[in-house]
């Protein structure tokens, strides 16, 4: 019996020892797991910081590239318009030379009309349109009244009776308001 008792004590001691070891191992394992988790989180944080830095640099490059493209587009668009105006300048120069050497006023007038029509066609091709004013009702959004003039005809009241200078739109945006006289 003593052996059994001794054996039981050994078993109990062994169980107690294993009970004592288990909490230590669990604490050590938890500490190791926490250290591992901390290292993983540090890696993830470093990766995210790196990705964020790269993304910011990429966006900055995109912004700079876009600004440069806009500036190039604006300068090339104005260049195209100016290049298309040069033939009109040539026509005016030829007309001025012709005025010096000719006595035929009708030919000069005809040449001037051709140049004018060519210029108007150029403006229309580039989206510039004249704002209609003759006998149109006065609209404060697209007309600029220089003065009013009393009229006898009731139909002309509130309408444009004279145009001092023409107005134009560029792609439906007013770029110059027509100066008009309104009937009162």
SULWO-V361198 format. One line per field, one symbol per residue. ss: DSSP state (~ for helix, > for strand, _ for the rest). Layout:
# SULWO-V361198
ss->???
This chain:
# SULWO-V361198
ss->_~~~~~~~~~~~~~~~~~~~~~~~~~~~~~~~~~~~~~~~~~~~~~~~~~~~~~~~~~~~~~~~~~~~~~~~~~~~~~~~~~~~~~~~~~~~~~~~~~~~~___~~~~~~~~~~~~~~~~~~~~~__>>>______>_____>>>>>>>____~~~__>>>>>>>__>>>__>>>>_>>>>>>_
